[in-house]
Amino acid sequence: MGTDWQRLAQRLVRGLDHDLRNPLNAIALALQLIERQLRRPAGPDPEQILRSVRGAGKEIERCRDVLAEASALIRQPEPSLEETDLVSVLRPLCDTLGSLPGRPALRLVAPTEPVRVRLDPLQMREAVAELIDNALEAHEGSEPVEVVVQPDADRVRVLVRDRGPGLTEAARQHAFDPFFTTRRDHHGMGLCRARLIVEQHGGTIALSPRPGGGTDATIELALGGPGGET
């Protein structure tokens, strides 16, 4: 775990450097413009100063958002594990996200019998919700996004399947890095947090091309919990 956290910290620092540099440069530029206005022999232009102040304010909010996302990741608590029926955790989540107006339909495909897993229901809901949100955003066509629960002898897989344009190989390789995103107006922390949650549960998470087009996002967990204990 120590090595994993070191790698996460390294990726986080690189992401912060990238995502803070642009807004900080914009703030510096705004301050230079304000200084020039204040030094004008003819006097400052209040409208120009106001535009610069407003622009700097927007960039400061952007910095705050980035730091808040990073702080939430660093402070991610350890899961509070309890033996739970995974399907009962996912069904209300799918009902809620599948009823949002203007979004594609969402279908849960799951066994009728309980799938017992030791997990933190709130955290696992958060991780799966991130995958579903990405799938609904990317999805194209009339068929629903699918959330499929596939238990076998000692493992269970949760697949979130969309028919979107898919991801490039480079995007798949970096999709779980802090601050990496292919979506506008997103800071790119959702999949990183989802991966941290799943790995804290002793599981794995991956993205792969879906046959016929789209993306399969897969979470795999041990039945009974981390290590497969019951």
C-alpha positions as CSV (number, residue, x, y, z in Angstrom):
1,M,0.0,0.0,0.0
2,G,2.9,2.4,0.7
3,T,4.2,2.1,-2.8
4,D,0.7,2.6,-4.2
5,W,0.3,5.7,-2.1
6,Q,3.7,7.0,-3.3
7,R,2.6,6.5,-6.9
8,L,-0.7,8.2,-6.3
9,A,1.1,11.1,-4.6
10,Q,3.5,11.5,-7.6
11,R,0.6,11.5,-10.0
12,L,-1.3,14.0,-7.8
13,V,1.6,16.4,-7.7
14,R,2.0,16.2,-11.5
15,G,-1.7,16.8,-11.9
16,L,-1.7,19.8,-9.5
17,D,1.2,21.3,-11.3
18,H,-0.6,21.0,-14.6
19,D,-4.0,22.1,-13.5
20,L,-2.9,25.0,-11.3
21,R,-0.3,26.5,-13.7
22,N,-2.8,27.9,-16.2
23,P,-5.1,29.6,-13.8
24,L,-2.2,31.0,-11.8
25,N,-0.7,32.4,-15.0
26,A,-4.1,34.0,-15.8
27,I,-4.3,35.6,-12.4
28,A,-0.7,37.0,-12.8
29,L,-1.7,38.4,-16.1
30,A,-4.8,40.0,-14.7
31,L,-2.8,41.6,-11.9
32,Q,-0.3,43.0,-14.5
33,L,-3.2,44.5,-16.4
34,I,-4.6,46.1,-13.3
35,E,-1.2,47.6,-12.4
36,R,-0.9,49.1,-15.9
37,Q,-4.3,50.6,-15.6
38,L,-3.4,52.2,-12.2
39,R,-0.2,53.7,-13.7
40,R,-1.9,55.2,-16.7
41,P,-1.2,59.0,-16.9
42,A,-4.8,59.6,-18.0
43,G,-6.1,57.6,-15.0
44,P,-7.4,54.0,-14.8
45,D,-10.3,52.7,-16.8
46,P,-12.7,51.3,-14.2
47,E,-14.4,48.9,-16.6
48,Q,-11.0,47.4,-17.7
49,I,-10.0,46.9,-14.0
50,L,-13.4,45.3,-13.2
51,R,-13.0,42.9,-16.1
52,S,-9.5,41.9,-14.9
53,V,-10.8,41.5,-11.3
54,R,-13.7,39.3,-12.4
55,G,-11.4,37.2,-14.6
56,A,-8.9,36.7,-11.7
57,G,-11.8,35.8,-9.5
58,K,-13.0,33.0,-11.8
59,E,-9.5,31.6,-12.0
60,I,-9.2,31.7,-8.1
61,E,-12.4,29.7,-7.9
62,R,-11.0,27.2,-10.4
63,C,-7.9,26.8,-8.2
64,R,-10.1,26.3,-5.1
65,D,-12.1,23.6,-7.0
66,V,-8.9,21.8,-8.0
67,L,-7.5,21.9,-4.4
68,A,-10.8,20.8,-3.0
69,E,-10.8,17.7,-5.3
70,A,-7.2,16.9,-4.4
71,S,-8.0,17.3,-0.7
72,A,-11.0,15.0,-0.9
73,L,-8.8,12.3,-2.5
74,I,-6.1,12.6,0.1
75,R,-8.7,12.4,2.9
76,Q,-10.5,9.5,1.5
77,P,-11.4,7.4,4.5
78,E,-10.8,3.7,4.9
79,P,-14.0,1.7,4.0
80,S,-16.3,0.6,6.8
81,L,-16.9,-3.0,5.7
82,E,-20.1,-4.9,6.3
83,E,-21.5,-8.0,4.6
84,T,-24.0,-6.6,2.1
85,D,-26.0,-7.8,-0.8
86,L,-24.3,-6.0,-3.7
87,V,-27.5,-6.0,-5.8
88,S,-29.4,-4.2,-3.1
89,V,-26.7,-1.5,-3.1
90,L,-26.8,-1.0,-6.9
91,R,-30.5,-1.2,-7.5
92,P,-31.6,2.1,-5.9
93,L,-28.5,3.8,-7.5
94,C,-29.5,2.6,-11.0
95,D,-33.2,3.6,-10.3
96,T,-32.1,7.1,-9.5
97,L,-29.5,7.6,-12.2
98,G,-31.7,5.9,-14.8
99,S,-34.6,8.4,-14.2
100,L,-32.6,11.6,-14.8
101,P,-34.3,13.7,-17.5
102,G,-32.4,14.0,-20.8
103,R,-30.1,11.1,-20.1
104,P,-30.0,7.6,-21.7
105,A,-32.0,4.8,-20.2
106,L,-30.2,2.6,-17.7
107,R,-30.8,-1.1,-17.1
108,L,-29.6,-3.3,-14.2
109,V,-28.9,-6.9,-15.1
110,A,-28.4,-8.9,-11.9
111,P,-29.2,-12.2,-10.3
112,T,-32.4,-12.5,-8.3
113,E,-30.5,-14.1,-5.4
114,P,-28.3,-12.0,-3.1
115,V,-24.7,-11.5,-4.0
116,R,-23.0,-11.2,-0.6
117,V,-19.9,-9.0,-0.5
118,R,-18.1,-7.3,2.4
119,L,-18.1,-3.6,1.4
120,D,-18.8,-0.1,2.4
121,P,-22.2,0.6,0.8
122,L,-21.7,4.4,0.5
123,Q,-18.2,4.2,-0.9
124,M,-19.0,1.5,-3.4
125,R,-22.1,3.4,-4.5
126,E,-19.9,6.4,-5.2
127,A,-17.4,4.3,-7.2
128,V,-20.1,2.7,-9.4
129,A,-21.9,6.0,-9.7
130,E,-18.8,7.5,-11.3
131,L,-18.7,4.7,-13.9
132,I,-22.4,5.1,-14.6
133,D,-22.1,8.9,-15.0
134,N,-19.3,8.5,-17.5
135,A,-21.2,5.9,-19.4
136,L,-24.4,8.0,-19.6
137,E,-22.3,11.0,-20.7
138,A,-20.6,9.0,-23.5
139,H,-23.5,6.8,-24.6
140,E,-25.0,7.0,-28.1
141,G,-28.0,5.3,-29.6
142,S,-31.3,4.1,-28.3
143,E,-30.3,1.0,-26.3
144,P,-29.8,1.5,-22.6
145,V,-26.6,1.7,-20.7
146,E,-26.2,-1.6,-18.8
147,V,-25.0,-2.3,-15.3
148,V,-24.3,-6.1,-15.2
149,V,-23.6,-8.1,-12.0
150,Q,-21.8,-11.3,-12.8
151,P,-20.9,-13.5,-9.8
152,D,-18.9,-16.7,-10.2
153,A,-17.3,-19.2,-7.7
154,D,-15.4,-16.7,-5.6
155,R,-15.5,-13.3,-7.4
156,V,-18.1,-10.9,-8.7
157,R,-17.8,-8.5,-11.6
158,V,-19.8,-5.3,-12.0
159,L,-19.7,-4.2,-15.6
160,V,-21.0,-0.7,-16.7
161,R,-21.4,-0.9,-20.5
162,D,-22.0,2.0,-22.9
163,R,-22.2,2.4,-26.7
164,G,-20.3,5.6,-26.9
165,P,-17.3,6.4,-29.2
166,G,-14.9,4.6,-26.9
167,L,-11.5,5.6,-25.6
168,T,-8.2,5.7,-27.3
169,E,-5.5,3.4,-25.9
170,A,-3.7,6.5,-24.4
171,A,-6.9,7.6,-22.7
172,R,-7.4,4.2,-21.2
173,Q,-3.9,4.1,-19.9
174,H,-4.3,7.5,-18.1
175,A,-8.0,7.4,-17.3
176,F,-7.4,6.7,-13.6
177,D,-4.7,9.4,-13.1
178,P,-5.6,12.4,-11.0
179,F,-6.8,15.3,-13.1
180,F,-7.0,13.4,-16.4
181,T,-10.2,13.9,-18.2
182,T,-11.6,13.9,-21.7
183,R,-14.8,15.8,-20.6
184,R,-15.1,19.6,-20.5
185,D,-15.7,21.3,-17.2
186,H,-14.5,18.2,-15.2
187,H,-11.4,18.1,-13.1
188,G,-10.7,14.4,-13.7
189,M,-10.7,13.1,-10.1
190,G,-13.8,10.9,-10.3
191,L,-12.2,7.8,-11.8
192,C,-9.1,8.2,-9.6
193,R,-11.3,8.2,-6.5
194,A,-13.3,5.3,-7.8
195,R,-10.0,3.3,-8.3
196,L,-8.9,4.2,-4.8
197,I,-12.2,3.0,-3.3
198,V,-12.2,-0.3,-5.2
199,E,-8.5,-1.0,-4.3
200,Q,-9.3,-0.3,-0.6
201,H,-11.9,-3.0,-1.0
202,G,-9.2,-5.4,-2.3
203,G,-10.7,-5.3,-5.8
204,T,-9.7,-4.1,-9.3
205,I,-11.1,-1.7,-11.8
206,A,-10.4,-1.4,-15.5
207,L,-11.7,0.0,-18.7
208,S,-11.7,-1.9,-22.0
209,P,-13.2,-1.6,-25.5
210,R,-16.7,-3.1,-25.7
211,P,-17.2,-5.5,-28.6
212,G,-19.3,-3.6,-31.2
213,G,-18.3,-0.2,-29.9
214,G,-18.3,1.6,-26.6
215,T,-16.6,1.0,-23.3
216,D,-16.8,-1.7,-20.6
217,A,-15.9,-0.4,-17.2
218,T,-15.4,-3.4,-14.9
219,I,-15.1,-3.6,-11.1
220,E,-14.1,-7.0,-9.7
221,L,-14.4,-7.9,-6.0
222,A,-14.1,-11.0,-3.9
223,L,-17.3,-12.6,-2.8
224,G,-17.4,-12.3,1.0
225,G,-14.9,-9.3,0.9
226,P,-11.2,-8.6,0.6
227,G,-9.3,-11.9,0.4
228,G,-12.6,-13.7,-0.1
229,E,-13.2,-14.2,3.6
230,T,-16.8,-14.9,4.8
